């Protein structure tokens, strides 16, 4: 495992220990970055407009299309660090 992979794994654990709940926007960013880092570009059909939560998650991930796994991991790490401070 690379240093980036180790830091990404640590950030995944660290995010569970945040003292304050992140905003909905930050939660969507974390979700999208995690999915992009671990799965790559968005897959599947976009949920319907009445499935607002899953549609928002899908769209958050979709915005990161083309972002490399390493860039998504680093952005996730940076966002978790920002939320910790």
C-alpha positions as CSV (number, residue, x, y, z in Angstrom):
1,X,0.0,0.0,0.0
2,X,1.2,3.5,-0.8
3,X,1.4,6.4,1.6
4,X,-1.7,7.9,-0.1
5,X,-3.6,4.7,0.4
6,X,-2.6,4.6,4.0
7,X,-3.7,8.2,4.5
8,X,-7.0,7.5,2.7
9,X,-7.7,4.6,5.0
10,X,-6.8,6.7,8.0
11,X,-9.1,9.5,6.8
12,X,-12.0,7.0,6.4
13,X,-11.6,6.1,10.1
14,X,-11.0,9.7,11.2
15,X,-14.2,10.9,9.6
16,X,-16.2,8.7,11.9
17,X,-14.6,10.5,14.9
18,X,-15.6,14.0,14.0
19,X,-17.1,15.9,16.9
20,X,-19.5,17.9,14.8
21,X,-21.8,16.5,12.1
22,X,-20.6,17.7,8.6
23,X,-23.1,19.8,6.6
24,X,-25.1,18.0,3.9
25,X,-22.9,19.6,1.3
26,X,-19.8,18.2,2.9
27,X,-21.4,14.8,3.4
28,X,-22.2,14.7,-0.4
29,X,-18.6,15.7,-1.2
30,X,-17.2,13.0,1.1
31,X,-19.5,10.5,-0.5
32,X,-18.6,11.5,-4.1
33,X,-14.9,11.6,-3.4
34,X,-15.0,8.2,-1.6
35,X,-16.9,6.6,-4.5
36,X,-14.7,8.2,-7.1
37,X,-11.5,7.1,-5.3
38,X,-12.7,3.5,-4.7
39,X,-14.9,2.8,-7.8
40,X,-14.0,5.3,-10.5
41,X,-16.5,7.1,-12.6
42,X,-20.2,7.0,-11.7
43,X,-22.0,3.9,-12.8
44,X,-25.7,2.9,-13.3
45,X,-28.8,4.9,-14.0
46,X,-29.5,8.2,-12.3
47,X,-32.2,7.8,-9.7
48,X,-35.5,9.4,-10.4
49,X,-36.3,12.9,-9.2
50,X,-38.5,11.6,-6.4
51,X,-35.6,9.7,-4.9
52,X,-34.0,12.9,-3.8
53,X,-31.3,11.5,-1.5
54,X,-29.9,8.9,-3.8
55,X,-30.2,11.4,-6.7
56,X,-28.1,13.9,-4.8
57,X,-25.5,11.3,-4.0
58,X,-25.4,10.2,-7.6
59,X,-25.0,13.8,-8.8
60,X,-22.3,14.5,-6.3
61,X,-20.4,11.5,-7.6
62,X,-21.2,12.4,-11.2
63,X,-19.5,15.8,-10.8
64,X,-16.2,14.1,-10.2
65,X,-16.3,12.1,-13.5
66,X,-12.8,11.9,-14.9
67,X,-11.1,12.6,-11.6
68,X,-8.3,10.2,-11.0
69,X,-8.5,7.8,-8.0
70,X,-5.4,9.4,-6.5
71,X,-6.8,13.0,-6.9
72,X,-10.1,11.9,-5.3
73,X,-8.2,10.2,-2.4
74,X,-6.2,13.3,-1.8
75,X,-9.3,15.6,-1.9
76,X,-11.1,13.3,0.5
77,X,-8.1,13.4,2.9
78,X,-7.9,17.2,2.6
79,X,-11.7,17.6,3.3
80,X,-11.5,15.3,6.3
81,X,-8.6,17.3,7.7
82,X,-10.5,20.6,7.1
83,X,-13.6,19.2,8.9
84,X,-11.4,18.1,11.9
85,X,-10.1,21.6,12.5
